[in-house]
Amino acid sequence: MFWLQGAKMIMPFAWIELIAVGAAFLVYARHATDGERLVLQDGQLLVELSHAGKISREHFNREMVRVEPHIDDRSLIELSGQGRRVQVGRHVRPELRSHLARELRMALRAA
């Protein structure tokens, strides 16, 4: 309607806005499935990290895993053992990471 009334610059700006919104959706969609999965089964701890469509997996022997904050209680949780290190807790609020580390230690001891 604005185009017909003589406002010729409305359509180019509308297209720019649509392209910007589409680009934002693509960026969001790329990271929408990001996450971390920890599975404790048969004496093994499987750590699966998904970031931007790439999945990395690490296996740890339950008895050989160390669970500790990387720097302080609010930093990422570092799992180490058998010469490998993995940081988890990116998707957990910083104030809850120490609670997650405590629960993970208890689950490793109980298994």
N, C-alpha and C positions, 0 to 999 in steps of 0.2 A: 504494500500500500504506500509506504514512504517512497519507494522507487518511482511509482507512478506519479507522485506529487512533486517530483523533481529532486529529491534528496538522493543523489546518485552515489554518495559515499557510504550509505548504510549497508549495502550488500557486501562490499569488501571487508568492512569491519566485522560484520556478522560471520563471514567465513573465517576470518582470523580467530574470532572467539571460539567457533566450533572446532577449529584445528587445535587450539590450546586446550580445550576441554578433552578432546580425543587423546591428545598426548598425555594429559594428566591421568586419564583412565588406563592408558597403556603402562605407565610407570607404576600405578597402583596394582594393576593386574599381575605385573611381574613379581611383586613381592607379597601378594595376597596369601600365598600358601607357604611363606617362610615359617620355619618352626624348628623345634628341637624335640627329639624323642629319645627317652632313656628306657631301655628294656632290660630287666634283670631276669635271666632265665638260664637254668642249667649251669650255674656257677660262672656265667659270663655276663658282663655288662655290655650291652650294645648301645652305642651313642650314635644317633643319626641326626645330622644337621642338614637342613634344607634352606638354601639361600639363592634366590633369583633363579629357581628351576634346577640348580645344581645340588646334588645330594652327596654328602660325604659320610662314610661310616667308619667307626673305630670299634674294635672289640677289645675288651679288657678282661683279664682274669679277675674274678671277684675278690680274691684274697690279696691281689697285688695292687689294687687301686688306692690312690691317695686322693682325698677330697679336701680341698682347701680354697679359701678365697685367694684370688690372684694377688691383690695388694692389700685390701682392707675388707671389712665386713660388707660393704656396699658394692664391691667390685664383682666382676664375673667370677664364677666358680671354676676352678681349674681341676680337671681330673687328669691324673698322671699315673703312669705305670708302664713297665716293660719298655721304657725308652720313648714313650709317646705322650703327648700332652694335648688336651682338648679343653677349650673354654666353653662353658654352657651358662645359661641364665640370661641371655639377651632379651628374652621376651617375658621376663619376670621383673616386677617392680624392684628397684634397688633395695628398698627396705625389707623385702621378703626373701632376698637371696640367701641370707644366713639361715633362715628357716628351711629353705629348700636344701641347703648343704647339710643341715642337721638331719633332715628326713632321709636324705640319700645315704648318709653314714649309717643310720639306724637300719635301713633296708639292706645295706651291704653286710652288716654284722648279722642280721637275723636270717639271711638266706642260707 
